[in-house]
Structures are given as C-alpha cells and as structure tokens.
Amino acid sequence: MGIDRVFVARLVGLAVFGPDGERIGKVRDLVAALRVDSNPPRVLGMVVELATRRRIFVPMLRVTAIDPGAVTLATGSVSLRGFAQRPNEALLVGQMLDARVRLVEDGSEAVVVDAAIEPTRSRDWVVGRLAVRVRRHRLGRREPVQVVPWRAVTGLSLTDRQGTEGLLAVFESMRPADVAAALSELPEKRQHEVVDGLDDERLADVFEELSESDQRALLAHLSPERAADVLEAMSPDDAADLLHELPDTESDALLALMHPEDSEPVRRLMSYSSDTAGGLMTPEPVILRPDATVAEALARIRNPDIPPALASMVFVCRPPTETPTGRYLGCAHAQRLLRAAPFELVAGVVDTELARLSPDATLGEVTRYFAAYNLVAGPVVDAEEHLLGAVTVDDVLDHLLPPDWRDRLTDPDDSTEPAGAERRQPDNA
C-alpha cells in the first residue's frame, strides 16, 4: 500500500470504493481487538456507513489502498449484516479518542487525541502509536501533543477497560491456550476473580495450558475440594504432571479427595518417571475391539473432544478395552480407515507391524520413535502385551521445550497477532 502510518481521525468520512470504482460508503470508525498485555492491538476492520445509513463491518484484509481522499477495497462484495461490537473490541474513534491514559515514563495523566495505525509484514494493521496531550491541573497554556508508542501508555488494555464479567465473556470464545496466556498477564487479584468465575471443565482446559509456576500459584488459590474437582476434569497425564510438582503430602491429599475412578489412572501415571513413555502417555486413547466396524472407528475419532493427535489412530485390543487392556493386537491409522469400506471390521485394517513403546522408554527413545515412523501418536505396551496408553507428539514437545516455553508463547516483539484474539469473520458473525 505504500503507507507506513495513518492517523485514524483523518480516515473518518473518507469514501470507500470497490476495485472497479463503485462507491460503497464512508468510513465511520475502525475496530481494534483489545489485548490484556502491553502489545499494540490489531486493527480488525472498518465500520463503513452505506448510503442507506446502515453500518457494516469490512475486514482490513480487504483494504488494498488508503489514500488521502479514499479507501479502496479488493472486492466490491461485502456483507450487509449490521455491525455489532464484541466485548473484546474497541472503536478507535468512538471509544479510544479522548480516553484518559497514563504515561509509563512518569505517570502523567494524558488524553488520547488521535491514534496511528501501521501495517505489518503479514498485511495486518496495528495501533502502533498514539497522539496524546498531557493534562495539567492548573490554568495556563495547553501542553503540546506528543506521539508516543502504544506501549508508552497504560489504561487501554482489555483488563483496564473490562470488568471481570467482561473478561469472562471474552475468554468464552478463546482457545484454552490463549486464555492461559492472557490469564498469566493479569494482576493476581484479577486472576483469582477470573478463576473463580470459570466452571471446572473450562478451568481444567486452561490449567492444562498454563506453565508449571502458574499452575501451582492458582492451585494454591483454590479450595482443596475445588482443586480436586479441577484435577478430575483434567486429562490424567496433565493432572499427573501437575501433582508431580507438588509436595507429596499435598498431592496425596488431593488424590484422596478425587473420585477413585479419576484418581486411579493418575496414580498409575505417577508411578512412572515423568521423562519416560509411561510418564508422558495418556491412558485414554481410542480403543476398539477387533469386531468393531470401520464406521464405528470413524465415529469415535470424529468426536471433537478428542485431541487431533489422539484421533489420528485407534488401538485394537481384546477385551477389556479400558487401560490396561486385554491383549494388544495393533493399531489402525485414520487415513487407512478412510480408505476402507464402512462395513469392514477394524481387524482387517489393523497394523500389527508398528513398533510399540515400552513404558520405560526414555524421552530420547520416544522422540526417535516419532521421527522414525512419522507419527503423531504411538502405543505404550507392557511386557504382557497390555496397552497402557498412548504418547502423542504434543506431550513429547512439551517436555523437549524449555520449562518456561509457555511463558514465552507470545513474543513481546511480535505485535502482529494479539494474544487470544481470533480473526474476526467478514460477516461479523
């Protein structure tokens, strides 16, 4: 586009044209996705007013040129659905201009008089700079306007502009990993308020994505009874990893509070070293009897609650089919199942040749196993041919990366994609 910075106040009222010169409407505002940290928010799109006075949303990715007299879109086809603001969004002109902020450098109170949006290498736009005027509590000449980086002020983040209820509404639509990243940026008091507002299932999903230090800190905030409930809702391997980090007396007390059917697989996983296949595995892979049909297998792996890595493979065992199972017969890859007729038995498509992992296999051995066989999941089988569980590639990566990798999930120098912000759909759905 050839433009490296645009002040939003100058965009209001500009005509918006399609690629063939057809007039679509006028720019009335810009929409940005607020963040919980100090990184610049991404500009999602423009609020465009049609000739009928109806206001619609146009994504920034459809903008091909911003000139002094007009905005040009890549297509003249736009959604006519009326614009509706979401909880994690701010209108740059309607809500951000005239907002009161504080300068990080000296704590001075200031007022935002304009905001500058800047393009990134990924074709996104971010609110990179703010034009602010320091407020003086005395008569005299007004202070000059300063143009400062977004990070030079406080008071405009999602946590500054939203109460706990608003944050919970925003987090509802975010992935657990993004909620975990956002939660770690909150002050402790707000963290506790959010944790108290999440239900056990959702909190368990978020706990699985937190760093070990954040897990321990937030677990200490919960009552023992609720902590046990959250551990029950977590995947057994993640619950075992968390309990491994606690003192024995504390982990034993929490295990005693859990229901036996939930604590038993966790205790079994805790009997293995955390850097072995037994300590890495999940005891809840997709297990089928040999007389199950391909249609049944596909129905099982279609379950959206099953992680993609686990859904890549079903394991075929003789009854019982709960880990540790009866005799392990082999596995069936999802791609092989898709090529088979639905009425065929999984026994007819089972791979009996794939090597198995022993529960004592080291992290290095597990890593080489995945590299050698190009897999994302593999069976863990004991000496008596019982399937104990399955190791997935994400569990391996979790242990290969530095201990603080979750804390560094969002690079503070990369402001092209806000933590936890989904890309807004063009139809404003």
N, C-alpha and C positions, 0 to 999 in steps of 0.2 A: 504493500500500500504506500510505501514511501514516507509514512508519517511515524515519528517516534514518540509523539506525545500530543494528546488532545485534552483541553480543559472542557469539562462536561457542560458548564454553563453556556458555552458557545454552541453546543450541539442542539440545545432546546429550540424548537421551531424550524430546524432545517428540514427541507423537503427530502423525502425518501423515494428513490426511483428504482424500478426494476432494471434488468440488463438491457432492455430494449428502449429505455427511456420512458416507460409508462409510470405515471405518478401513483404512488401507493398511499402516502400520507405524510405526516410530520412527526419528527422526534419530540416526544414529551418527557422522557426520562430514560435513565439507564438502570439496570438491575444488577446488583452485585451479590455474590454469595459470601456472607459474613463468616469469619473464622474464629476459633477460640484462641489462636495464638497471635503473634505479632506480625505474621507474614501478610503481604498485600493480598486482598481478596480478589478473586477472579470476577471479571465482568461477564455475566451470563448472556445479556442481550439488551435490546432497546424496547421501550414501550412506545409504540407508534400509534398515533391517532389517525383513523381513517376519515374520509370525507363525511361519513355518517356520524362522526364523533365517537365511534366505538374505538376502544383502546385494545390493541392486541400486542402479543409478545413476539419479537423477532430475534432469534439467536444471533450472537455476534459472529459465529462461524459463517453466517450467510452474508455478512457485510464484506464487500470486496473493495470499497473505496470510501474514504471520508475526506471530502473536500471542503473548502471554506464555505461553499454555498449549497452543498447537498451530500446526501449519503446514498451510495449505490449498492444494491443487493446482487447476489449471484443468481437469484431467481426471482421471478415475479409472483411465484406461487407461495402464498403464506397462509398460515392457519388463521381463520377469522374468529376463533374462540376468544372470548373476552379475557383480558389479562387478570390474573388473580395472584396476589403476592403470597409467598410462602413464609413460614416462620423464620427460616434461616437467611432470608433475603432482606436487602435494604435498597431503597430507591435513592440513587446518588443525589439527585436534585431535590426531591421532595422530603427526604429524611436526613441526608448526611450534611447538606449545606446548612449552615447556621447552627450545627451541633457544637456543643461545648466539649472541648478536649483539654488534655494537659500535655505540655511538652516534657518529654522524658528527661531532657538535659537538665532543666532547672525547676521543673514542677509548675511552671507558669500556666495559668488558665488562658485558653485561647478559643477562638471561634473559627470554624471552618468556613471559608468564603468561596472556595472552589476545590474541585478535585480533578487531578490529571490522570487519564487512563493511558497505558502504554502497551504496545504489542509485545508478545514474547516470540521465541523461536518456534513454538508449537502452534502459532496462529491464534493463541488465546490473547485476551487483553486483561490487564490487571490494573487496579487502582494503585499506581506506583508512588504518587506524590500528592500532597495536599497543600493548598494555599490557605494559610491561617493568619489571623491577626490576634496578637496578644491583647487580653482585656486588662485595662488598668482601672483600679477602683479610685480614681481621682479625676478631677476636671483637667482638661488640657488637650493637647493635640493627639489625635488618634495615632496609634502605633502603625508602622508600615506593614504591609503584607509580606509574609515570609513563605517561600515554597520549600517544604521540608519532605523528606521521605516518609512513607506510611509508618515505618517503624519508629519514627521520631515522636509519635504522639500515642497517648493511651486514651481509652474511652469509647472506642468504636468497634471493639471486638464483639463477637456473639455473646460472650458472657457479660460484657458491660451493658449490652442492650436488651438482653433477655433474662427473665427470672428463671427459676428452676423449672417451672411448668413449661415455659417456652423451650428450654433446653431439652427437656424430655420429649417434647413434640418433635423437635428437630432430630434427636437421636433415634426416634422411632423408625425413620426412613433410611438410616445409615447402616452400613455393614458393621458387624461387631468389631472388626479390626480398626475401622475408622472411629468408632465410638471410643474404643480403648485409647487410641492416640489422642483424641480430643479430651478424654477424661483425665489423662495424665498431665494435661496443660492447665487444668483448673486449680484454683486455690483449694486447700484442704477442706475448708468448710463447704464449698460448693460441691466438691467431690462427694462428700458424705451425703449431702442433700440429694444429689442425683442417684447415688447408690441406693438410698432409702426409697426413692421413687420408682426404681426399676423392679419388675417382677423377677422371681427367682430364675426362671428359664432364660430371660433376656440377660440378667446379670451373669449367669453361668457362661453364656456365649461370650460376653465381654471379658470375663475373667480369663478365659482360655487365650485371649489375645494380649493380655497385659504382661509387662515384664515381671520377673520374679519379685523385685523390690516393691512394685506397685501392688502385686497380689498380696504380699504379706501385710503391707500397710492397710489395705482396705479390708482384708480378712479380719484384722485386729479390731476394726471399727464395728464389725457385725457381732451380734449376739451369738453365742455358741450354737444355739438352735438354728438360727438362720444360716450361719456358716455351713452347718451340716446339710441343710436343705439345698444350698447352692452347690456344694460338693456332689450331692446326689444327682443334680441336674447336669453337671459337667461330664464330659467324656471320661471314662475311667482312667485312661492314660494321662490325661491332663490333671485330673484330681490327684492321681498318684504322684505326679511330678511336683505339684504344689505341696502335698503333705510331706514329701521327702525334704522340703526346705524348712519345715517347722521342727521345733524340738520334739523329741519322742513323746514326752508327756502330753504336749498339745495335740499332736497328730493322733495319738491313741485315744484321747478324749473325744475328738471329733469323729473318729471312726466308730466309737461306741455309740454316738448319737445318731449315726446313719442307719437306715434300714439294712438288715443283713443282706438282702439281695443286691443292694447297691454297694455295700462296703466289701463284700466278699471278693469281687473281681479287682477292686482297688488294692486290697491286702495282697492278692496274688501277684499283682504287678509290682508292688513294693518289695516283694521278696527277691526281685532281680536288681542288679546294678542298673542305674539309670542310663549308662552308656553301652548297654547290650541290647540285642534284639528283643529280649524279654522285657526290658525296661522301656523300650521305645514303642512296643506294639500296642495296638488297641485290641481288646478282647471281644469286640463287637463287629467283626466283618460280616459280609453277606454269605451265609452258609445255607446250602441246599442239599437235599438227599439225592442220590443218583436217579431216582424215579421221578424227579421233578421235570417239568417240561421247559423248553426254551422260553415259552411265553411267560411262565411263572418267573423265570430268572430275569427276564427283561422288565417285568412288572416290579420286581424287587429293586433293581438298580435305578429304576425311574423315580424312585422316592426322592423328592427334593431335600429331605432331611439328611440323606446320606452324602457325606463329603465326596466331591468328584474323584479323588484318588481311590477311595474305597469302592466307589461304584464302577471302577474300571475292571473289576474282576470279581467273580463269585467262586466260592470254595465248596467243593463237593466232598461230603463226608457221610459215612454211615451213621445212623442214629446212635446216641443223641446228637442233636445239631447245635447244642449250646457249648461254648468253650469251657473246659477242654472237651473236645468232641469224641465221637467214636472214631474208627479208623479213617484217616485222611486218604482220599482217593486221587485228588488232583484239583486243578482249577480250570475255569472257563473264562477266557478273556471277553470283554464286552464286544469287541469287534467280531470275534468268532461267533458269538451269539446272534449278532445282527445278520450274519450271513446264513444262519441255519433256519430251517422251517420252524414255525412256532410250535408245531405239534411234536417235534423231535424231543427226545429225552436229553438232559444235560450230560448223562453218562456217555452219550455218543459223541459229544464235542469236547470232552474233558481233556486237558493237557496233563498227562501223567509224567512227562519227562522234565518239567521245570524243576530246577533245584530248589530245595527247601532251606530255610534258615533255622538254625538251632537257637534256642532261647539264650544261649551263652555267647552267640556270635558277637564280636566286638563291633563298635561303631565303624571302624575301618573296613571290616569284612562286609558289613551291611552296605556301606557306600559302594564298594567294589561290585557287590551283587547287583545293585540297581544300575550301575554303569555298564556292566557286562551284558545284562539281559534287557536293557532299555525298558524298564518297568517303572510304574509309579506306586505299585503295591506288591508285597510278597508275603508268602505264608511262613509262619513260625510254627514248627512242628517238633514235638519232643521225641525221645528215643523210642517210645512205644507207639509212634505214628498217630498221636493225637494232635489235632490242630489246636494250638494255644491262642492264636490271634494272627494279626496281620500288621506288618510295618508299612507305613506309607512314606512317600518321599518327603512330604512336608515335615514329618517327625524327624527325619534324618537332617534336613536343612536346619531345623530349629536347634539341633544340637551341634551342628557344624559351625553355625554363625557365632559371632562374639556374644557373650552373655547379655550385653546391653543393646542388641540389634533392634529390639522393639522400640527402645527409647530414641533410636536414630532412624526410625522408619520414614519420617518426613524430614527431608533435608531442609534446614532452615534457609539455605541459599537458593532453593528451588521454589519459586513462588508461582509457578505456572498452574499448579493444581492444588486447591485448598484441601487441607486435611478433612476428610469426611464429606466433601461436597460432591454430590452426584451431578453429572451433567444434566442441565435442565432440558426436558424434552421440548422440541419445537412447538408442539401443540399446547404447551402449558398444562399438560395433563397432570 
